[in-house]
Amino acid sequence: MIDLTTFEQLQANVGTAFVVELVDTFGEEAPALLAELRSAQAAGDGERFRRAAHALKSNGNAFGALHFAAQARTLELGGMPPDTVPVEALAQEFERTLAALREHVRG
């Protein structure tokens, strides 16, 4: 779920304490971005949808959360899906990803 090489490189570059803060911030901000995806999809606003997906993808890549980032990338590049299934799948992957990140920073 988490690419340990990427995650450990992040820790080496910025320090473990700061990575803990980054993970906490991700845990606070990603739900708002997921809500933005849902809202943009409901409104038919493709640009807002793309920006939210891009932000989620970038956050995932920074942590080495490759599966999460790949799902967000698919939404970013593929445009709004006709139903909510892909967005809800990303939301579920966020929960798994956040749990894994928290385990790595505390483990």
N, C-alpha and C positions, 0 to 999 in steps of 0.2 A: 504494500500500500504506500509506504514512504520509501523513497530512494535514500538509503542511509548515507551514501557518498555525498549527495547534495545537501542533506540535512546537516551532516557533520562539518562540511565545508562552511555552511552558513554559521554554525556555532564557532568555528575557528576564526572566521572573519569578524564577527561582531560580538562574540562572547555569549556564554550560556545564559547569563542573566537577561541580556537583551532579547535573546531568542524566546525566553519565557514570556517577556512582554509582548513580543510580536505574535506569539501563538494566542495569548489572551486577547490581543486586539483583533486578530483574525476571527476568534470566537465571538467577539462582539459585533464586528462589522459585516461579516459574511451573511448573517441572517437578513440584514437590511438589503444587501445586494440581491439575495434570493427573492426578497419581497419586491424589489425593483424589477427583477425579471418577470415575476408574476403580473405586476401592475402594467408593465410595458406590453406584455403579451395580451392582456385583457383589453388594453387601449389600442392595440394594433400599431404600436410605436416601435418600429424596427430598429431605429438608431439607438434609442434608450435601451432596448433589449441587448443589442450588440455591445454597447459600452459596459453594461453590468456584467455580461458574460466575459468580456475581455478582462475586467478587473478581477473577477473570480479566477480566471485562468492564470493571470499573472501572479496572484497570491499563491495559488497551488504550486506553480512552477518554482517559486522562490523557496518553498519548503521541501521540495522534492516529492510533493503529493501528485505523482504523475497521472494516476487514474482520474483523480478529481480534475486536474488541469486538462486532461484530454477530453473529458465530458464537457467542460466549460468551453473548450476550443471548438468542439463540434457545434455547440449552440451559437458561439460567436460567428463562425464562418458559414454555418448552414442556415442562419436566419431563424425566424420564429417558427417553431413546429406547429402543426395544425391542432395539436392537443397539448395537455399539460404534463403528459407522462415523462418526457425528457427533463423537464424542469424539476419535477418531483423526484426523479431518479438522481439528479444532481444534488438536491437537498438531502436525500438519504446518504449519498456519498460524502457530503459535507460532514454529517454527523459521525460517520466512521472515520473520516480523515482527522477531524478535530480530536476524537478520542485517541487515535494513534499518535498524533503530535503531542498531546498532553502526556501520554505514556513515555514518549521519547525524552521530553524535557525534564520529566520527574524521575525517570528511570536511571 
